[in-house]
Amino acid sequence: MTTLSASSQSARFKEAIEIINSNYIDTINIDRLVDNAILKTMLELDPHSNFIPADQVAATNESLGSSFEGIGIEYLMIDDTLTVQTVVTDGPSDSAGILPGDKFIRADGQNIAGVAMPTTAMQKLLRGKKGTKIRIDLLRRGVSDTLSFIITRDRIPVTSVDAAYVPEPGIIYVRLSRFAMQSPLELTKSIHGLSREYPKGVILDLRGNFGGYLHSAGMIANIFLSAGQLIFYTEGLNSPRRDYNARDNGLYPVGPLVVLVDENSASASEIVAGAVQDWDRGLIIGRRTFGKGVIQRPFKLSDGSQINLTVARYHTPSGRVIQAPYKEGKRDEYYRHQYSDRYESGEIFSKDSIKVDDSLEFNTLRLNRKIYGGGGIIPDLFVPRDTSGITPYYTDLVLRGHINSFINRYVDDHRAEFDPKIPFEEFYANFDLGDELLAGLIEHAREAGLEPNYEQIVLSNKLISTRLKALLARAIYGSTAYYRVINMESDLEFATAMEVIRRWEYY
């Protein structure tokens, strides 16, 4: 059979659409028909190429801008259901307990799932005046029944630095949630603002950071590199090699540097981690990153819709390809491998379970250390996921949003008792979970249908206390306080990073 050219094939598709439109038995929505055809085509390609209908483009891209109004989520319409992709830190949805992956079913009692609602109508429904409330009913992975949340609308400034503080004199910790347009400037201001003198060490936390703008990744890597050093290069069948080099000496080109990563660090996060590792500029601590090493170029169509098409692979300075293997058209299989298969293989808990391909062995550019390509960045120091204290009762408390909703109510009832002028250190030192606060949470959850299991409560007491303390700190002092509590109370990766910086000459 003779294979037709692309132009002949497109003419054939146009012919088919015109026949359907002119002869079909009933009225049809041609826009929707073509959207679905393009979407199905994209699903036959790699796992990261996608199609965004015209009415979804603005909503998809807005979280990488400077600010927007709403409930503080980034979402996609998947099978006519609003699926949360990202929750803006410290925003209304975050405070209410909304999680990535949640599927919205109803808004203020109106069914919004499976009804082919235009995104413009969805935005109008979710947005409103600051201070107004909306009730969201949703489905959540791991929870069998529908959950309900009340979200108070607000104006959402999109910042990518979730936390920045000095855990010890001279050491700077910064957590970056995404690579947005202003991220390089935000990070630079954070480092400058925390230390007038040259830092004694920097911890860049990229855990859970799924990426963003490629140029932001390059600019942020440049902060830690010297002029002329290769940050990454891109190459594809129809995209000649293009090198991205550090333009000038960065703000912090020498000195102790740790980059924290995990299985949810992807794309732009892997560019930064790969450059730091390849140049032996710092140590990567955590777990193997996701493995998204391909670049999508946006192509606008005439109706305002957009194709994000994979056009090239990016390579680390040593030449590694970070993209994990995939089969075209097997998107579900790819994501299952990246998440559940890693868990089941034990890779999340043991570095020895990470499979490496000896044929993909590379060497770092200064110290000649062995590193590997073939899927993600393997950390220099592996830290297993800590599941101690996680019980079914604690999991239900978190997944059903009971801790968040309890703290929200508790803060509203006791706001006069909290003074943000009191130093955080004083709050942290004096906080006591106390029988009254714990009993209040248990009763709050019981009223919502979760019966107490006191044996499991004892086992999870440390986790419950830390989460309550962190959420309460956030309500009083903002998002940085939340991560300060988490880091100090229960974060093994953070503790390892601090130890590495203290003993930098040894490492």
N, C-alpha and C positions, 0 to 999 in steps of 0.2 A: 504493500500500500504506500502510495506517494505521500510524504509529509508536506503539508501546505506551509507556506511562509506565515509569519506572525500577522502580516497585514491581511492575507487571505483568510486566516482563521478569525480575525476580528470582524471582517466583512461577513463571514458565515454566521457569527453570533448576532450581529446586527440584523441580518436577514431573519433569523429565527425569532428575535424579539418582535420585529415588525409583523411577522405572520401571526404570532400569539396575540398581539395587540389588536390586529384587524379581524381575527377570526374566532377568538375564544368565546365560549358559551356565556360567560358572565363578565362583569366588570372586574378588572384587575388593577392592582397598584404597580405600575411599571417601575417606579422608583424603588420600591421595596424588592421587586423581582431582580433588578439589576444589582442592587446592594447585596442581596443574598448570593448572587452568582459570583460577584467579586470576592465576597467573604469566603465562599467555598473554595475558590481558586487559591486564596492566600493560605488556607488550611492545608493545601497540598505541598506547600513550600516548607521552609525551615520553621522552627518553633517560635521565632521572634518576629517574623514579618506579619503585619496585620493591616486590616482595613478599618478606617473610622468614618462612618457616615457623616454627612455635612453637619447635622444638628448635634453631633457629639464632639466635634473637633475642639471647640472652645473649652468645653468642660474637661476634656482630656488633658489639654495643655496648660490650664490655668494654674495648677499647683506648682509649676516651675517658674511662674512670674513673680511679681512683687507683692500683690495682695488680691484678695477677692472676697466677696460676701457670700455667706451661706452657713452651713452647719459644720464645715471644716473637714470635708472628705474629698478624695480623688476617687472617681469610680468609672466603671465601664458597664455598658448594657450587654449582658451575656444571656442569650436565649430569652430576650425580652425581660430580663430581671436585673435590677440595679445591684451590681456586685462591688463592694468597697475594695479599692486597691490600696489606698493609703489614708491614714488618719492623721490630720495635722496635729502635731504635738501641742498640747495645752489649749487646743481649740474646743469648741462646744461638744463635738462628737467624742473626742478623747476624754473629756471630763465625764461624759455620760456613760462611757464604757464601751463604745463601738469599737470593733476590731476589724482588721483587714480580713477579707474573705466573707464578711457578713453579707447576706442577701436580703434586701429590703422587700417586704411583702406588701405592707400597707403603710400609708402616711395619713395620719389623722382619720383613720378608718376607711380611707379610699384605697381600693385595691390597685396596686401599681406593678404587680408581677404578672407576666404573661399576657399583657394587654396592648403590646406594641405602642406604648406611649412615646410620642416624640420627645427628644431630650429637652427641647425648649420648654415643653409643658412640664417635664419633670423638674427642671430648674426653677420654674415659677412656683411649683408646689413646695419645693424644699426651702426656697429662699423667702425672706420676709424682713420686717423691721427688727432691728436689734432689740433683744429682750423678749420677743414673742417666742412662744413654745410650739413644738411639734412632737406628736407622738409617733414613733416608728415601731412597727412590728416587723421582726426579722427572723430569719433562719440562720443558725450558726453551726458550723461543723463541730460534731461531738455532742450536740444537744438535740434531743429528739423532738421537743416541742417548740412552739413559737415563743420568742422573747419580746418584751416590750420595753421601750426606753423613751423618756421624755428629754428632748434636746432643746436648749435655749439658744436661739439664733444670735449670731454676733458677726462683727466684721473680722475677717480672718487675715492677719498679716502673715505672709508666707516667708518664714525664716527657716534656714536649713541648719543652723547651729542650735541644737536642742539643749546643750549644756556646755558651759565653759567656766572653769574655776581653777584654783590653785590648791591641790590636795596637800602639798608640802611646799615650803619656801623654795621658789625657783622652778618648780615643776608645774607645767601647764597641762590640763586635761581639756580636750574639746571633743564633743560628740557631734558628728555631722549626719543628718538624717537623709539628705538627698544632695545631688549635684545640680543646683538650680542656677539661674542666671547670676545672682548676686553672691553665690557661695564663696568664691575666692575672696571677695571683699569682706564678707562676714567673718571668714576664718582669720584673715589678716588683722581685722579690727579686734577680734577676740584675743589674739596673741599679744598685739600691741597694748591693748587695754589692761591685760592682766600682769604685764611685766614691763617696766621701763628699762630694765637691764636685759642682757642676753640670757635666754632661759637656760636653766641647768638640765632641762629635759622636757620633752613633749610627748604626750600620749594622744594620738589621733584615733578616735573610736569610730570605726566604719561598720560596726555590727548592725545588721538589719538594713543597711543602706543599699538599695537595689539599683542605684545609678542615677542617670539624668543626662545632662548635657556633656558631650565629649570635650568641648573646649574648656569647660569648668574643671574637668578632671586634669587636663593638661596644666592649667594655671595653678591648681592646688598642688600637683606634684612638683611644679617649679618652685614652690615655696621652700621645699626641702632639698633641692638639687642645686648644682653649680652650672654656670653658663656653658652652653654647648652640649651638655649631657643629653643623650637621646631619652625621651620619655616613653614613647611608643611609636610604632609605625603601622600603617594600614595598607592592605593589599587585597585585590579581588580580581576576578576574571576580566571585568570591564572597568576596573579601578586600578591604575598604575600605583606602584609603591609611593607612599607619601610619608615623610619623616616629620615627627613633632619633637623639637628639641627645646631644652630650657633656654630661654632668651637671655636671662641675666642670672647672676647669683641670687638665690632665693632669700627670703627673710630669715630662714633658719637652715642653712646649708650644711652645718656641722654640729655635732653634739648628740647626746643620747636621744633616740627617737624610737618609739614603739607604735605600731599600727595594729589595732585590734580588729579582727575579722571573724566571721562565722559563716555558716552555710547559707545565710541570707544576704551576704555581701556580694554584689554582682556588678558587672559591666564597669562603669566608671570607678567604682570602688576597687575593682581588680586592676585597673590601669594604674592607679596610685600605688596599691600594694605591690604590684609587679615591678614598677620602677624602683621603689624603695628597696625591694629585695634584690633585684638584679644588680644594682649599683652598690650593694652592701651598705646602704645609707642608714638602715635601721633594722630592727627585728620585727617580724610579723608574728603575732601571738593569737592563738585561738584555734579555729577549726577550718578545714578546707573550704574555700569560697565556692559560690554557686557554679561558676563556669560559663558565663555569658561573655563570649569574646567576639561577637559579630556586631557590625554597625548597621543601623537602619537609617536610610535617608528618606526624609519625607517628600512625597510627591503630591502636590495639590491637583485635584481633578477639577474640571470646569464647573461642577455644581457646588464646589466648596468642600467636598469630601476629601479624604486624604489616605494615601497608601504609604505606610512605613515599610519600605522594602530593604531587606538585607542586601548590601552591596559590597561589603568587604569584611575581612577578618582583621582584628588588630593583634599585633605582636608586641610582647614586652621587649625591652632593649636587648636582651640576650637572644631573642628570636623565638621565644616560646609562643605557641598558640594556646590561649586559655580556654577557648570554647570547648565545652564538653561534647562528646560524640552524639550525633542524632541521626535519625532516619527521616527523610522528607515525608511529610504527611502523617507522621507518628507523634503528634504533639503531646497527647495524653501520656504516651509511653515515656517520652522524654522527661516530662515534669514528675511523673511517678518515680523515675529513677533518681532524679535530683533530690527528691524529698524522702518518700517512704522507703525506697530501697537503701538509701544511706543509713537510715535508722535501723532497718532490719539487719543490715550487714554488720552492724556494730561500729561503723566508721565514726559515728557521733561520739562514741565513748572510748575509742582506742585508735591511736595513730597507726598501729600495726595492721589495722583493717583497711587502711587506705590502699587501693590498688594503684601501683605505678607501672608505667611501661618503660622498661630500660632503654628502648629505642628512642624515647623522647627525653633522654637525659641531657641537661644543659649545665653550664657553669656560670656562677656569678662573675661579674666583670672586674672586680677588684681582688677579692680573696679566693676566687676559683672554687667556691663551694658548689656541691652538687645540688641542682634543683631540677624539677620535672615539669614538663608540659602535659597536655592531654586532657585538661579539664580542671579549671580552677587553680587557685594559688594555695599550695600546701604550706602551712605556717612553719616558721623556724622552731617555734616552741608550741607544742600541741597542748591544749587544755580541754579536757572532756566536758561534755554537758553534765551539769550537776542535777540529778533527779532526786537527791535525798530529800525527804520531807514532803514529796509530792504524793498526795493521797487522793482517792476519788472524791472525798469531801472538799478538799482544797481546789481540785480541778473544777468542781461544780461552782464553788464560790467565784472563781475567776471567769469561767466561760459564761456563766449566767449573769455576770455583771453585778453580783451582790456587794462586793467590796467597794466598787466605785460608787454605786448608788447609796450605800450606807454612809460613806465618807462625805458625799455631797450633802446628804441630809444632816449629818452631824455638824458639818461646818456651818450650814445655814442656821442651825439651832444654837451654835456656840460662837458665832463670829465675833461677838464682843470680847471674847476671852483671848482672841489671838491678835497679837500686835506684831506686824511685819517689821517694826523698828527694832524689836529685840533681835540680836544677832542669831543667825542660823545655828552657830555653834552652841549657843545657850539652849536653844530649842532641842537640838540633837542630844545634848548631854542630859537634859532633864526629862526627855520623853519616856513615859512608862506606859506600856500597853494597858496594864491595869485590868482588873477583873470586870470593871464596869464597861469599858470600851469593848472588850472581847465579848462580853455577854450581850451587849447591844448589837454587835454584828451577828452573833448567832441567832438572836431573836428576830432581827431584820430578815435574815435568810429563811428562818422558819416560817415567818409570815408570808414569804414569797413562795413557799412550797418545798424548801430544802430542809429536811429533818436533820437535827444535829447528830453527829457520830463522834462522841467524846474521845474515843480511843484514837480516831484519826485526827481530831483537833489537837490532841497532845503531840502527835507525831509531826504535824504541820505547823505547830505553834510559832516557830522561828520565821517561816515563810509568811504566815498571816501577819505577824507583828511587823515584819519589814515592809510588807506591802501597805499596811495601814499607815505606818510611819511615813513612808515615801509619798503616798497620796496626800496625806495631811500637810506635809512639808510643801508639796507643790501648790496646794490651795492657798498657803500663806505666802510663800516666797517665789513661786514660779517653777518652771520646768527644770532649771539647773539643780534646785534643791532636791527634786525627785531623784535625779541620777546620783547626786552626792550620797543620799541615803542608801540607794541600791548598791553603789560601788563599795561603800564602807561596810555594809552589813553582810552582803551575800554574793559578791562578784569575784570569783576566783581568777578570771582573766585580768580584771583590774588589779587585783592583789599581785598577780604575777608580773604585770607590767611595772608596777611600782618597785618591786624587788629587783627587776632587771635594771631599771634606771639607777637605783641606789648602788648597784654593783656593776655598773656599766663596763669598767675596765676588765672585769673578769669575763663578761660575756663577749 
